[in-house]
Amino acid sequence: MGESRQELLAWLNNLLQLNVTKVEQCGTGAALCQVYDSIFQDLPMSRVKFNVNTEYAYLQNFKILQNAFTKHQIERPVPVESLVKCKMQDNLEFLQWSKRYWDQYYPGGDYDALARRKGAGGAPAAAAPTPVSSRTSGAGVGATSAARRGTTPTTSTTSAARGGRQPTGGASAAVSAENTQLKQTVEGLERERDFYFSKLRDIELLLQQAVDQDPEIEKAEDGLVKHIQAILYSTEEGFEIPAEAEGGVVDDQETF
């Protein structure tokens, strides 16, 4: 299994000096272009559009990425039509694959992401005001609105906090930024938990359908069905099954 979303976002932001808060934002194609630029360092970054929120602009970015794949003979197809919808699962799978490719082919050394990005289309801009949930406030407003539009933020959370309102003091601003970051981390972990739980639930349902069709396959003590059930229903000390698990979880993927 590849890295989790939080691990991928931490790697992406560290490598590219961005403030991507959700995997779905990779659907703009901008961050993906720069990931491969860090490997080959020959992508036309001046043509990559970062602060955009239209599918047409995303497609232009992915054309640049596809040209890079062709030039460097990368055989994996880029599922552009799925990625530009900015859905979590499609972008997560492609980002995981891109991370594995980067681990294998990154030449090493320092990559100056800001210098390579200088002159890239769309300078960092303040996010347009949009409704935000009650769980997000203060410094998270800019990052959240950018995430909902599908843009790739190029400003830090702290900077967004300073631009959005005047803090009463340096300590207050730092605490507000830290609280917002913690809230975003918790939200990300909750969504990741629900995502993988839904996968397990799908497996459980398929297994149950197979047993219903052929009850004999469940009777073999050393059979595949028993082994899968042992994994599905195993617990650890201190673990409690959440109440909502009894009725199953429906994972509605948010589209940006």
Summary of the structure (lengths in Angstrom):
residues: 256
radius of gyration: 21.3
end to end distance: 25.6
largest distance: 69.3
contacts: 719
relative contact order: 0.13
helix: 61%
strand: 1%
